[in-house]
């Protein structure tokens, strides 16, 4: 079973949810669920300043990332270790400043 959820930044109040079958790959389900989620956001937009999509590495695909990059929304996603091998060579105890990465472009 999969779950898509739209919540407010303050207090995490649920505004939308969709439960979908677990026997479909997340990356295949991502487009239809994100379209429904964005439709709900558009309805509530008068009361919202911005939207950030948060998704895990199961939703990664070139098609999905192109769609997210073309949208006006922010995003936070995870990557598989084989997508960022250079990052795995950095020692954990190294004190680094945050950086913006664009890995899938």
Secondary structure, DSSP 8 states (H G I E B T S, - for coil): -EEEEEE-TTTT-EEEEEEE-TTS-HHHHHHHHHHHHHHHHHHHGGG-S--EEEE-GGG--HHHHHHHHHSS-EEEE---GGG-TTGGGS-TT------------
